[in-house]
Amino acid sequence: MNRRDMLKFVAGVAISPYLQSLKLASLKSVAGKKGINFGTAVGPDIYRNAKYNEFVLHHCSILTPENQLKWRAVVSGKGDYHFHDADRLYGFCNDNKLAMRGHALIFEKSMRDWILASNRPLQNEINQFIRTIVGRYPNILSWDLFNEITDPDGYNGWLRNDSIYQKIGHGYVKNCAQLMHNISPNSEVVVNEWFGPYKNRYFRKRRHAVLKMLEYLRNNDIQVTTLGVQSHLKFAKEEYDQKEWLSFCKECKDLGFDLKISEIDISHGQNAEANRTINQISYDIRTYLEDTLSFANVKDVISWGLIDSYAYSMSDSIWKQLPYGAAPFQSNYELGILGKELYASFENAPQYVDEKNYNKE
């Protein structure tokens, strides 16, 4: 390579989006100034791609396993346990001084095939699973004990009529929460739900079901402390219902629950068409984030994929038609619209206050 080519190469490297993004103040540092943990969900690509690995370590203080702790990944059809993938991520987090969230212990979609094929007493198997997983990973101090259990058309207007409910009834909710508290009394115990902050009647029904669930948990002394808000944001199709969202956040707090943004990306739904502009989407993202961070005293914000290449929502073909992606950063590591709004929202967020003293003796 001659001198001219070398200079061109060096100049190209110097302005690459990857290096530019690494020069940015990290999302974890901007969020951390307000006492907020920023992180991402990761799969096996964290070990396969050295650039992505470095990028995650630069921007994140906490990681969530995409699938590695779910029932389907750990429990075989014969009931044997396989820990390789979960152990690997747990070790990676410990080695790099990252916090790790426990996602997700009771997730019926991941358990359904096993439940329908097994004749074993389900509550006993669930209890064994919780004891085994929580006991194996003592450094995990925030657990999604329940994942997506609400349904407006389910039991009592909130509990999903799924294979777990059909096998053992609604009592499993209290049984699992009590067992979790006995095993790890200082952990943050989360119910992780998808419902959305939109004006659409469907999402209003879902928010109402979530509130009914929280009332049930509180009225029955069920020891769940936090609502995980799955923020797969559909602002490309749906308008933000600011007044109702702030009212929802207030009702959650009045019931004694903290909120965390447990999953965030830009989403659409299967093959949906986007009908709103980038400016409208960006405005709603920032307003939603700033409202939630300022009103709900949020401790964690977890993106569901840090770059578009590894973002769950990018599997939908709609993205080929759009000039933006799902994750905070694009596949070439350039800052995306979600990333820009996260930076701005963290800058404007109030200081987090640990009112419940999680994980402290």
DAGIDA-V928012 format. One record per residue. RES is the residue in one small letter. PHI is phi in radians with two decimals (* if undefined). Layout:
res:phi
RES:PHI
RES:PHI
//
This chain:
res:phi
m:*
n:-1.37
r:-1.10
r:-1.10
d:-1.12
m:-1.10
l:-1.11
k:-1.09
f:-1.12
v:-1.11
a:-1.09
g:-1.12
v:-1.11
a:-1.10
i:-1.88
s:-1.10
p:-0.98
y:-1.06
l:-1.23
q:-1.06
s:-1.21
l:-1.23
k:-1.41
l:-1.13
a:-0.97
s:-1.18
l:-1.03
k:-1.15
s:-1.31
v:-1.15
a:-1.16
g:-1.08
k:-1.07
k:-1.80
g:1.36
i:-1.81
n:-1.56
f:-1.92
g:-2.75
t:-2.56
a:-1.46
v:-2.36
g:-2.07
p:-1.15
d:-1.12
i:-1.07
y:-1.68
r:-1.54
n:-2.11
a:-1.11
k:-1.13
y:-1.12
n:-1.00
e:-1.09
f:-1.15
v:-1.09
l:-1.13
h:-1.19
h:-1.73
c:-2.08
s:-1.95
i:-2.60
l:-2.16
t:-2.08
p:-1.23
e:-1.12
n:-2.36
q:-1.10
l:-1.82
k:-1.29
w:-0.88
r:-1.06
a:-1.39
v:-1.83
v:-1.79
s:-1.42
g:-1.03
k:-1.52
g:1.60
d:-1.35
y:-1.84
h:-2.22
f:-1.89
h:-0.95
d:-1.19
a:-1.18
d:-1.05
r:-1.12
l:-1.20
y:-1.04
g:-1.15
f:-1.05
c:-1.14
n:-1.11
d:-1.13
n:-1.82
k:0.98
l:-1.82
a:-1.30
m:-2.32
r:-1.62
g:-1.71
h:-2.22
a:-2.41
l:-1.30
i:-1.93
f:-2.36
e:-1.00
k:-1.03
s:-1.38
m:-1.77
r:-0.99
d:-1.06
w:-1.12
i:-1.06
l:-1.21
a:-1.65
s:-1.83
n:-1.84
r:-1.30
p:-1.03
l:-1.15
q:-1.07
n:-1.10
e:-1.15
i:-1.11
n:-1.05
q:-1.11
f:-1.08
i:-1.09
r:-1.02
t:-1.15
i:-1.24
v:-1.14
g:-1.18
r:-1.35
y:-2.15
p:-1.17
n:-1.37
i:-1.42
l:-2.08
s:-2.39
w:-2.11
d:-1.38
l:-1.17
f:-2.11
n:-2.25
e:1.03
i:-1.82
t:-1.64
d:-2.78
p:-1.00
d:-1.72
g:-1.62
y:-1.00
n:1.03
g:1.36
w:-2.63
l:-1.60
r:-1.05
n:-1.49
d:-1.87
s:-1.18
i:-1.19
y:-1.05
q:-1.16
k:-1.43
i:-2.31
g:1.35
h:-1.28
g:-1.10
y:-1.11
v:-1.09
k:-1.19
n:-1.04
c:-1.19
a:-1.14
q:-1.15
l:-1.09
m:-1.05
h:-1.13
n:-1.13
i:-1.33
s:-2.43
p:-1.13
n:-1.72
s:-1.39
e:-1.39
v:-1.89
v:-2.07
v:-1.85
n:-1.83
e:-2.32
w:-1.95
f:-2.66
g:1.57
p:-1.75
y:-1.89
k:-1.38
n:-0.97
r:-1.02
y:-1.00
f:-1.32
r:-1.09
k:-1.08
r:-1.17
r:-1.09
h:-1.08
a:-1.12
v:-1.09
l:-1.11
k:-1.07
m:-1.09
l:-1.08
e:-1.08
y:-1.09
l:-1.06
r:-1.22
n:-1.18
n:-1.86
d:0.92
i:-1.52
q:-1.49
v:-2.00
t:-1.82
t:-2.45
l:-1.75
g:-1.50
v:-1.72
q:-1.32
s:-1.82
h:-1.45
l:-1.29
k:-1.87
f:-1.23
a:-1.22
k:-2.09
e:-1.98
e:-1.54
y:-1.24
d:-1.74
q:-1.06
k:-1.04
e:-1.22
w:-1.18
l:-1.11
s:-1.12
f:-1.07
c:-1.03
k:-1.11
e:-1.11
c:-1.06
k:-1.15
d:-1.11
l:-1.41
g:1.67
f:-1.82
d:-1.45
l:-2.06
k:-2.36
i:-1.50
s:-1.44
e:-2.67
i:-2.43
d:-2.81
i:-1.69
s:-2.26
h:-2.42
g:1.82
q:-1.02
n:0.99
a:-1.35
e:-1.72
a:-1.38
n:-2.24
r:-2.20
t:-1.38
i:-1.05
n:-1.09
q:-1.15
i:-1.09
s:-1.08
y:-1.06
d:-1.17
i:-1.05
r:-1.13
t:-1.10
y:-1.06
l:-1.13
e:-1.15
d:-1.06
t:-1.19
l:-1.17
s:-1.39
f:-1.58
a:-1.76
n:0.96
v:-1.46
k:-1.65
d:-2.19
v:-2.27
i:-2.08
s:-1.37
w:-1.68
g:1.83
l:-1.56
i:-2.18
d:-1.03
s:-1.00
y:-2.07
a:-1.62
y:-0.98
s:-1.19
m:-1.25
s:-1.24
d:-1.35
s:-1.16
i:-1.01
w:-1.14
k:-1.12
q:-1.71
l:-2.05
p:-1.54
y:-2.65
g:-2.08
a:-1.73
a:-1.68
p:-1.05
f:-2.17
q:-1.29
s:-1.10
n:-1.57
y:1.35
e:-1.29
l:-1.10
g:-1.72
i:-1.19
l:-1.13
g:-1.06
k:-1.06
e:-1.29
l:-1.14
y:-0.99
a:-1.10
s:-1.21
f:-1.13
e:-1.04
n:-1.61
a:-1.28
p:-1.31
q:-1.24
y:-1.22
v:-2.09
d:-1.41
e:-1.27
k:-1.79
n:0.95
y:-1.04
n:1.17
k:-1.94
e:-1.17
//
